Amino acid sequence: MIEYLNSYPLKEPLIFDSHAHYYDEKFDGVRDELLSALPKSGVAGIINCGCDIKSSKQSLQLAEKYGYLYAAVGYHPENLEGEIDLDEIERLAKHGKCVAIGEIGLDYYWRQDNKELQKQIFENQLILANKLGLPVIVHDRDAHSDTLELILKHKPKGVLHSFSGSVEMAKELIKIGMYIGIGGVITFKNARKLPDVVKMLPEDKFLLETDAPYLTPVPYRSKINNSAMIYLTAEKIAELRVTDTETVLKTSLNNTKALFKI
């Protein structure tokens, strides 16, 4: 993982990773070394997304330790076992380095037996985000229709993380001011709809992300992802949009700062 740092020719920090999970156990043993090194590899900022109370607190702790890190707090749809304490999420969201409610949303790929619970908790967190004036970071896997319905109902500010929907869905989201998150999947050969989405996105409506340690871009798919590898994602997006990599990185950097008020 560490060996891929300093591989990309950036003269200034232009990478802003809008979605990562650096508390993940895959980073145990190298976390501090990696997070200390990333700014020297062109990384200007990272948003660490919580998935439950424990990981939300871990994200805030990392944000307190590293100035260029920020946190999002919330319940991921795969983390709804046991007590759901949204009052605690609200308390954590008032921390000075919390910039969003996330990672929240729906996932019908792994779980279809609790759809109503997923929708209820997702909707409650959308309401909470609007109450606090915070954007949302939304997970949507095999749940496009229900995700879109709830977002159009509550019209939050925010981003659809690792977008996998259609061009038509992206346009509906953009109409209400949502952003589209693009990660390493755009470099995969089986990314079918995503290239068309990338080509049509307005300059001011896309963010770059890793989902680190997951979704590592080609040619490192078997390795653990880190924020420096966003350069590879930006290269592919630049190819699709017929522009240069630094322009893509600068645009995403500015968009991320604008959405999360950084």
N, C-alpha and C positions, 0 to 999 in steps of 0.2 A: 504493500500500500504506500509506504513512505517513498519508495523508489520512484514513483511516478510524479513526485513534486518537482518543480523547477524544470519541467519538460516543455513548457509552452512559452512562446516568445512575447511576453507582455512587459512593456516598459513601465506600466503603472497598474495599480490595483483596479481591475475592471470587472471582476467576477463577483456577483452577488447571488449567493445560493439561497433561493427563496423557500427551500424545503429540505431539511435534513433531520437526522436522528442520531446525534453524536453521543447520546447516553447509551446507545445500543451496546450489548455485550460484545459484539464483534469488534468494537474498538477498545476493549479492555486490554491494558498493557501498553497501548500505543497512543491513547487518547490525548494526553497532555503534550507529548512530542509532536503529534500531528497538528493539533490546534495551535500550538506555538509556531509551527512552520508554515501554515497555510497563507498568512499574510505576505510572506516572502515569495509566494508562488502566484501572486496576482489576485488573491481573494480579499475583497473589500468588506464583505459582510456575509453573515449566515443567519437564517432563521431556523431555530431548532423547534420542532413541533412535538408537543406532548400528545400522548394517546390515552392517558388516564391521570389520576391524581399523582401517582408516584413519578411517572415520566415527565409530567408537567413541572413538578418541583425540581426534578433533575435538570430540565431545560433552563429553568430560572437560575439554578446554581451555576451552570456553565456560563450563562449570560453575565452573571455577576463577576465571574473569574476572568472572562475574556471580553474586552471592551467592544470588539467587533461582532460579537454574538448577540442575538436577540432571541426572545422566546415566544412561543404560542402555547396556549393551554386549552385543554379540552378532552373530550372522550371520543376516541376512534370507534367506529361501528363494530370492530372486532373485540372491543374491550368493555363490554356491557354486562359482564357477569358480576353478581353481588350488588352491593349498594351503589347507587349513582348519586354522587354528592355535587350537585350543580352549585350549591351555595359556596362550597370550597373552591370550585372553578372560578366563580365570580370574585372571591377574595384574592385568589392568585392572579387574576387578570388585572388587578389594580396595581400590581408591581410595576415599577418604573421602566423595566426592560421588557415587559410583555407588550407585544405589538399586534396580537391577533388572538381570536378564538379558533383553535385548530389543534390537531387534525380532526375534523368532524365530518359526518356524512353518512353514506349508505354503502354497504357492500353485500350484494346478493350472490357473489361468487363463492365465498366461504360459508356464508350463513343465509339460509332461506327460511329457517324455522322461527325467526324472531323479527320478521319484517316490520310488524307494527311497533315493536319496541324501538327498533332502529329509527323509524320515522319520528316517533315521539321524542326521542332524545335529540335527534338532529334538529327538529323544529324548535325544541326548547333552547338549544344552543344558538340557533339563528336569532331567536327572540332576545336572548341574553346579549349577543354581540351588538344588536341594534340598540338595546338599552344602554350599553356601555360606550357606544360610538366606535366600536372596533371592527375591523374587517374580519372575514372568515377565511379559513383555509380548508377547502372541501375535498373530501375523498369520495369518488364515485366509481364503483366497479360493478358492472352488469346491473346498474340501477339508474340508467339515464333518465327514464321517464319520471320516476318519483323524485329524483334529485332536482330535475329541472322544475317540476311542479312546485316543490317547496321553496326553491330559490325565487321563482317568479312571484310566489305568494308574499314572501317577506322582503324581497329586493335588498339584500345586504350588499355592502361593499365587500370585495374579496376576490379570491382566485380559485378556479377549478384546478386542483393539483393533478399532475400527470394526466392531462386530458386525453380521453380515449373515445370521445363522442364524435358526432358527425359535424360537417361544416355547418349544417343548418342549426344544430344545437349550439355551436360556438357563436353563431350570429345572434341567436336569441339571448345568450348570456351577455354578449358585448353590448346589445341594445340597452341593457339596464346598468351598464358600467362595470360588469365583472371582467376580470382578467383571465387569461388562459395560461396555465403552467405547462412548460415543455421541458422534458428531461431526456435521459439517455435513450429512451425508447425510440426517439426519432432516428437514431443510428441503426436500429435493428432492421433486418431484411423483411420481417413480417409486419412492419409498421405500414398498414395499408391506407387507412383514412387520414392518419396524422399528417403526412406530407401536404395534402390538399388544404388541411386546416392551417398549417404553418404558412403556406403561400398566401392565404387570404387575410391573415390577421393584420389589423391596423398596427402601425408602429407603436402606438401607445397602449396596447392591450395584451402584451405577452410578457411573461416572466420566465427566467431560466431556473432550473432546480436540479438536484441530484436524487433526492430520496435516499441519500447515503444512510446506511452502507449498501443499499439495494440499487437495482436498475443501472448498473455500470455500463457506460457507453462502449461500443465497439471501438478498438479491438481488445478491450480489457474485460469482457463480460463475465469471466470467471473470477475476477478479482473483486476486492472490496472497494466500493465507490468512495470517492472523497471530492470535496468541492473544487479542487483544482481541475478535475476532469470535465468540468462544465465547458472548458475550452473546446473539447471534442464535439460536444453538443452544439455549441455556437458555430463551429466550422460547418457542420451539416446544415444548420438553419441558414447560414450565409449562402451556401450553395443553392438551396431551394429558393431563397428570396433574391438571388442574384445581387449580392452585396458582399461586404468583407466582414471577417470575423470580429474585428474590433468594433465595428458599427453595431453589430448584434449585441455584443457584450455591453457597450455603453448604453444602448437603448434599454436593455433589460435592467441594468443598474439604476437608471433614472426612473424607470417604471416601478421597480421594487421600492425605491425610496419614497416615491409619490404615494403608492398605495398604503404603505405601512407607516408613513409620516416619520421617516428616519432622516 
